[in-house]
Amino acid sequence: SLYFLLRFHKANVENVQARIGKYPDEVKKRDGRYVVKYLPLHTALMYHATVEVVMLLINVYPEAARVDNALHHAIERKRSKSENLLSVVKALLDVYPEGVEERYDGRLPLASSLQMGGTDDEVLTLLAAYPQAAGDKQVDSSGSDNPDAESETLQEGDQLLSPLPLHYAIIEMRSQKVLNALLDAYPD
């Protein structure tokens, strides 16, 4: 199956393309063997498929970008510091721009990218797609400050503050270009 290929083999574009050519509906089916039933795009992101394989899956079935926080999966399942996922981030935003506003574990994609070592270009692309994210604090699904972020709070006098993306950028020692862009987007 396509899932087996993506999970247990070093899937290359040729193998995945051949599988999709033979069984085109597999790209639209969720894997039914596990508690969380992912689409092939998500499986590819989670199991470190190459950027080329991920791009193929996005091109063949772009609707998968709208499901189960695909953008967050791309950001949080980053393969290595040397691999640039900018093309994947842009492709996901092209087919589902609203994904930049979706939270996962209380965070927007911008904060996740800053925390997960996204490149400056990835961070700036996410910021350009949703500048309001620069002023966003982590929240839980109920809309309150995220209790899971408790260890990441900042203190001002007696008041605890949730960190902004700018704080993550400073902690992660991001470039001046990123810091300036975040300050321009949210000067408060």
C-alpha positions, 0 to 999 in steps of 0.5 A, spaced: 500 500 500 501 507 499 502 507 507 507 501 507 511 505 502 511 511 505 512 508 512 517 503 512 521 504 505 525 510 503 520 512 498 522 516 492 518 520 487 518 514 482 516 509 487 510 513 489 508 516 482 508 508 480 504 506 486 499 512 485 498 511 477 496 504 479 492 505 485 490 512 484 484 512 490 490 510 495 492 518 495 485 520 498 484 514 503 486 514 510 490 509 513 485 505 517 490 500 521 491 506 527 487 510 532 489 516 528 487 515 521 492 519 517 492 521 509 498 519 505 500 526 505 501 526 513 504 520 513 509 522 508 510 528 513 511 524 519 515 519 516 520 523 513 519 523 506 523 527 501 520 534 499 519 531 492 515 526 495 511 531 499 510 535 493 508 530 489 502 528 494 500 535 495 500 536 487 496 529 486 491 531 492 491 538 494 485 537 498 489 533 503 492 540 505 486 542 509 485 536 513 489 535 520 493 540 520 498 539 514 502 545 515 503 544 522 505 537 520 510 539 515 513 544 520 513 540 526 516 534 523 522 537 520 527 532 517 533 536 519 536 543 520 539 542 513 533 541 509 529 547 507 521 545 507 520 552 504 517 549 498 512 545 502 510 550 506 509 555 500 505 549 496 501 548 503 499 555 503 497 555 496 492 550 496 490 552 503 492 559 505 487 558 512 492 553 514 496 559 517 491 560 522 490 553 525 492 552 532 496 545 534 497 544 541 495 552 542 500 554 537 499 557 530 504 555 525 509 561 526 510 560 533 511 552 531 516 554 526 520 559 530 520 553 536 522 548 531 528 551 527 524 553 521 529 557 516 528 565 516 525 564 509 519 559 512 518 564 518 518 570 513 513 566 509 508 564 514 509 571 517 507 574 510 501 570 510 498 571 516 501 578 520 497 577 525 500 571 528 506 576 530 501 578 536 498 571 538 499 568 544 499 560 545 492 558 547 489 552 548 482 549 545 478 553 549 481 560 548 484 561 554 492 561 555 495 554 554 496 551 561 501 546 557 505 553 556 506 554 563 513 553 563 514 558 558 511 564 561 514 570 562 513 574 568 512 582 569 511 584 576 506 579 579 503 578 572 504 572 568 505 573 560 504 568 555 510 568 550 509 572 543 513 569 537 518 575 538 520 571 545 521 565 541 525 568 536 529 571 541 530 565 545 532 561 539 537 567 537 533 568 530 536 573 525 535 580 525 531 580 519 526 575 523 526 580 529 525 586 525 519 583 521 516 580 527 516 587 530 514 591 524 508 586 524 506 587 532 510 593 534 506 593 541 
